[in-house]
Amino acid sequence: MDLPFLNAYLDSVGVPNFRKGCNFAAAGSTILPATATSVSPFSFGVQVNQFLRFKARVLELLARGKKFVKYIPAEDYFEKGLYMFDIGQNDLAGAFYSKTIDQIFASIPNILVEFETGIKKLYDQGGRNFWIHNTGPLGCLAQNVARFGTDPSKLDELGCVSGHNQAAKLLNLQLHALTKKLQGQYADSNITYVDIYTIKSNLISNYSRYEMEMEMAKDKDKEGKKLDSE
């Protein structure tokens, strides 16, 4: 695509260039508000508020003249730009350490209510183009296989933790329904739902087709199980 990596909002010291966009993502972040045990304090709501602050500051600088134009987006970029989302997996992953699978299933609607609230705020600020990733096969991540996959009965045919993947599939099913609902509500928007789960599952189940045999074999030797390459 010949596009640069976006500079991070949290790395704004000096004169970073946000002309092409801004990255609000933070490792370990969740959709639900952070708690005392969260890996990252920058939950989705915080990231949305950071965007609101970013936009307000950009408009303020644009009003001062052309001095900062080469470093910040033009005003119409906020409407024409693409808003990309890849979040939600950490909500599920963290929950497995303290909740039953039924409790996790029951929490998914609340997760998506929080996500919907953020999307609506961005729409109200002029955002019209939304690119939303669903979550990948959580049960195939090496960390989860090692921690929760010691009982072979809990693994699927690929060696992944089946409960984790069931939760991911349920989240994705409800997320897909939400994107269709939002597209119906906001007819002037473009909402694209990207099926990352299927893409990664295909990569894992057909790893030899993608010339990953040696690497997967090394992983299997180390852990005794087939691991996700993520």
N, C-alpha and C positions, 0 to 999 in steps of 0.2 A: 504493500500500500504506500510505501515511501513516506511514512509519517513518523515524526519523532516521538520518543517516549515523553509523556507529559510530566512536567515538574510537579512535585508534591506541594499541596497547600501548607503542610506542616514544615516544609523546608523553604520558607519564604524570606529568610535572612539574606541580605544583599539585594541583588537585582535579578531574580529569576525571571525567565521568560514564560509568560502564561498566554502568549498570543494564540497558540494552537489549542489551548485548553489547560485544564488543571486536574490533578489527581487527588481525590479526597479519601482514597482507600487507605486502610491501616490493617496490618496483619493481626489476625486473631479477633477481629471485630465481629459483632453480632448485630442482628436486626433489633432484638429486644434491648432495652436499656441495660447498660453495664451494671454489674453487682460487685460486691467486695471480692468475689472470687474470679471475676472476669479476667481474661488475658489482656484485653485492650479496653481502655475507657472510652474509645471513640466508636460508640455504637452508631447505628444508622441515623438515628435522630440527631446525634451530635454532628455527624457528617453533613446532613442536610442543613443544619444551622450554620456550619462553617461555609457552605455554599452561599447561603443567604448573606452572610457577612462579606464573603468574597465579591459577590455581585454588587452589593452596596458600595464597597470600596472602589471597585472598578468604575462604576458610574460617577463616583465622586472625583476620581482622577481624570476621567475623560472630560468632565466639566471644566477642569483647570486648563485645558488646552492640549497641544500636541506633544508635549514633552515626554509622556509615558506611552504614547500610542504603540510603539514598536514592542512593548513588553506586555501589554494587556489586550484582551479580546475586545473587538468592537461591540457596541451595544446590541446590534442585531444578532450577534453570535449566540446570545442566550436563548433566542427563539429558533435559530437555524441549526444550532449545534446538536450533536448526538450525546445523549445522556446514557452512560453504560453502567450496568449493575451486575455485580457478582458477589452475592452475600446471602447468608442463611445457613450455610453448612456448619459454621461454628456454633450456631444455636442448637443444632441437633447433636453435634459431636460432644459438646460440653455437658449436655443433659444426660447422656448415657452414664456419666460417672455418679449420678445421684438419683436418677429417676428410673421407673420401670418403663418398658416400651409402651404400655398403654397410656401412661402419663405423658410420655413424649408425643404420642399420636394426638392426645387431647390438647396439647399446647400449640399445635401447628396453626389453628385458626388465629390465635392471639399474635403469633409471629407475623402472620400475613396482614392482620389489621394494622400493625405498626408499620409494615412496609407500604401498605396502601396509603396511610397517612402521609408518609414521606413523599410518595409519588404525587399526591394531590398538591402538596406544598410546592413542589417543583413545577407542576403544571400551572399553578396560580402565579408563579414567577415568570411564566412565558415559555417554559420547556414544552416542546411538542414532539420530539423524536426520542423514543426510549428503547434501548436495547437491553433486554433482561435475560441473563443466563439462569437456567435452573441449576440445581446442585448436582454434583457428580455422584458416582457410586461410593458413598462414604465408607461402606464396609470393606472396600478394597484398598483403602489407605494402609500403608505398612504399620503405622502406629496403632490403628484399630485392630488389625489382624493380630499383632503381637500382644495387645492388651486384652482383647475380648474374644480372640479366636483360639484359645487353648483347648476348648471343648469342640472336637470335630463335628458334633451334632449341630453346632451353631453355624457351621460353614456351608456355603452353597457349592455348586459344582465347580466354580472357579476358585474356590478357596477363600472367598470373601465372607465377612460376617453378615449373615442374612438379615438379622434384625436392623442393623444400621442401614442396609440398602432398602429395606421395607419402609423405614422412616423417610429416607430420601425420596423414594418413589411417591409416597403420600404427600410430602411437601410439594413435590413437582406437580402432582395432579391438581392440587388446590391452587398453586401458583399459576398454572396454565389457565385455570378457570378465572382467576383474578385478572389476568392480562386481557382476556376476552371481555370481561365485564368493564374494565377501564377503557378498552377500545370503543365499546358501545357508548359509554358515558361521554367520552371526549372524541367526537367524530372528526375533529380537526387535528387530531394527533396521529402519530405513527408509532405503534407499539409492537416491537418484534420480540418474540419469545424464542430463545435459542436452547435447543435440547442438548446441553452439555453431557447429561447422563448417558444418552445413547452413544454419543461420540466416544466418550471415555470407555464405556462398556465394550464397544466394538474394538477399541484399541487393546483392551485387556484380553478379551476372549480370542482375538485373532492376532496376537502379538507376533507370531512367526511370519505372518503375511507382511508385517511392517518391519521385518528384519530386526526384531528385538530378541531373538532367541538367546543369544549369548548373555545379554544383560539380564534377562529374566531368569536364566539358569543360575547366574551368580547370586541373584536375590534369593532364589529357592534354596541354594546351598547354605546361605547365611541364616535364613529364618526357618527353613523347613517347610515353607509355604510359598505359593505363588503370590507376588506382590504387585500392587499398582505401581506404575512407573512415575507417578506424579511426584 
